Amino acid sequence: MGDTTADGRAVAELLRARIARQGPITFAAFMDAALYGEGGFYGRRAVGERGDFVTAPHVSPVFGILLAAQVEEFWRLLDEPDPFSIVEAGAGDGTLARQVMDALPDAVRRRSTYLAVDRSPTARAALRAEGLRAAASVSELPAARHGCLLANELLDNLPFHRLRMTDDGPAELYVRVDGDGFELVQGPLSEPGLADLVPAELSVGLEWPARPAATRFLDEAIRAIARGYVWLADYALSGAEEAPSVHGYRAHRLETDVLSEPGSRDITAGVDFASLARHASGRGLAVWGPVSQRDALLALGFRDLDRRAQQRQVEAVAARRGIDALRIYSNRARANLLLARGGLGDFSVMCVGIGVEREPASTSSTL
Ligand SMILES: C[S@@+](CC[C@H](N)C(=O)[O-])C[C@H]1O[C@@H](n2cnc3c(N)ncnc32)[C@H](O)[C@@H]1O
C-alpha cells in the first residue's frame, strides 16, 4: 500500500467525492469503503503482531489446536463424511487454517478439503501463498457440502448501520463531509428492515449497530453447508441498556474516532448474537450458545493441553534445558490469554446445526 492510502488520504478523497455526488451516506457504506474499498484497511496485512491488532490464533496456536478438536468432533457427529468440507470464512493470512490442519488427526485430514474464504484480495494472495484454496465470498461456494464453516472475528468486521433511538423510534446516523473531515448526521432509516434489528427496549439517545450483512452472511453460510455446523466466534454487543462502542484499531491501539483518515484503521463494534440466534432458530435450525470463549475452550480440552505442556516444562527444568523450559512457560502464558476474563475469554461462541441436532462440545454447558 502506498503512502497516500496508509494515512487514509486517498480513501478520504474517494469518500468526499462520493458524498459530494450523492449526499450523506450510511455508516455501513462508509465502513465498507474504509475497510474493503480501493486503498481500504484490509488491502494490507492488518492482523498479526506486525499489523494493527491480533486475534486469538495470533495470540496462541492453542486456539487452532482446540478448534481442530471441535472440527474432529463435528466430523464424528456427522457420521464421518468423506469428503468432509471445512470452510473458513474471513481466513485472513491463513494462521488459523494452518493451526487447524496441522492439529487434525490423519483420519480426518485425509478426508478433508479446507477452503479459505476472504473478501480481501491481499488476504487471498497470502492464503494461496500458504498453499490453501481461496475464494472471495461464501455466496460463490457451491452448496451441498457436508462439513463445517468456521468464522473467527469475521462478523464484527461486517459493515453496520448506526441507529439511534429517539422518542419517535430508531433513526439512522449518516456520514457527511465536515470541513476537512467527516461527521455524523441523523436522518430516517435507509432500509425498513433495520428497525427489526434494534431492541425495542433500547433507551432514547442510545446507539445500536444494526448489521443486516451478518444475517445475510449467516444465510449464505447455511446455504453453503448442506449438512453440518456453522461455528462463529466473536465479541458480542453488551445489552440494550449500555451504549455500544464503535471503535477501531491502528498499530495495536484502540481508537474511538473512526471517521478521520478512513482506511488507516479497522472499524468494529460487537456482534448481536441474539438476533443471529433468533434468525437461525426462525429458520428451524438448531442453535447452541452463545457461550463464552473461555467455556468453549475449556470444554474442548484446554486444561489437558496445558497440563501436558506443564509436564514438558517440568521435564525441561529437570534436564537443565532452561531455555526450553522458559519457552514452554511463556507459550503457556500466551495460551492462558485465550481464557482471560475482560479479554478474549469473554468473546462469544455460537454454533448452528444444519440437518443435525447433535450438540457439539464447545457450546455444551457441562463444565
Ligand atoms: C479481523 S480479520 C480476522 C482474520 C482471521 N479470522 C483471524 O482470526 O485472525 C477479518 C477478516 O474477514 C475478512 N472479511 C470481511 N468480510 C468478509 C466477507 N463478507 N467474507 C469473507 N471474508 C470477509 C476480512 O478481509 C479480514 O481478513
PDBQT file of the ligand as one rigid body, heavy atoms in Angstrom, charges set to zero:
ROOT
HETATM    1  C1  LIG A 401     -10.470  -9.440  11.852  1.00  0.00    +0.000 C 
HETATM    2  S1  LIG A 401      -9.991 -10.314  10.430  1.00  0.00    +0.000 S 
HETATM    3  C2  LIG A 401      -9.963 -11.962  11.110  1.00  0.00    +0.000 C 
HETATM    4  C3  LIG A 401      -8.993 -12.874  10.414  1.00  0.00    +0.000 C 
HETATM    5  C4  LIG A 401      -8.909 -14.288  10.985  1.00  0.00    +0.000 C 
HETATM    6  N1  LIG A 401     -10.194 -14.945  11.012  1.00  0.00    +0.000 N 
HETATM    7  C5  LIG A 401      -8.312 -14.307  12.372  1.00  0.00    +0.000 C 
HETATM    8  O1  LIG A 401      -8.961 -14.779  13.286  1.00  0.00    +0.000 OA
HETATM    9  O2  LIG A 401      -7.168 -13.836  12.512  1.00  0.00    +0.000 OA
HETATM   10  C6  LIG A 401     -11.468 -10.318   9.444  1.00  0.00    +0.000 C 
HETATM   11  C7  LIG A 401     -11.244 -10.900   8.068  1.00  0.00    +0.000 C 
HETATM   12  O3  LIG A 401     -12.542 -11.080   7.465  1.00  0.00    +0.000 OA
HETATM   13  C8  LIG A 401     -12.451 -10.719   6.098  1.00  0.00    +0.000 C 
HETATM   14  N2  LIG A 401     -13.829 -10.455   5.627  1.00  0.00    +0.000 N 
HETATM   15  C9  LIG A 401     -14.592  -9.388   5.856  1.00  0.00    +0.000 A 
HETATM   16  N3  LIG A 401     -15.810  -9.521   5.299  1.00  0.00    +0.000 NA
HETATM   17  C10 LIG A 401     -15.825 -10.727   4.701  1.00  0.00    +0.000 A 
HETATM   18  C11 LIG A 401     -16.783 -11.471   3.987  1.00  0.00    +0.000 A 
HETATM   19  N4  LIG A 401     -18.020 -10.982   3.761  1.00  0.00    +0.000 N 
HETATM   20  N5  LIG A 401     -16.462 -12.688   3.528  1.00  0.00    +0.000 NA
HETATM   21  C12 LIG A 401     -15.217 -13.203   3.752  1.00  0.00    +0.000 A 
HETATM   22  N6  LIG A 401     -14.256 -12.539   4.417  1.00  0.00    +0.000 NA
HETATM   23  C13 LIG A 401     -14.550 -11.323   4.904  1.00  0.00    +0.000 A 
HETATM   24  C14 LIG A 401     -11.506  -9.540   6.108  1.00  0.00    +0.000 C 
HETATM   25  O4  LIG A 401     -10.968  -9.291   4.834  1.00  0.00    +0.000 OA
HETATM   26  C15 LIG A 401     -10.467  -9.997   7.133  1.00  0.00    +0.000 C 
HETATM   27  O5  LIG A 401      -9.429 -10.719   6.529  1.00  0.00    +0.000 OA
ENDROOT
TORSDOF 0
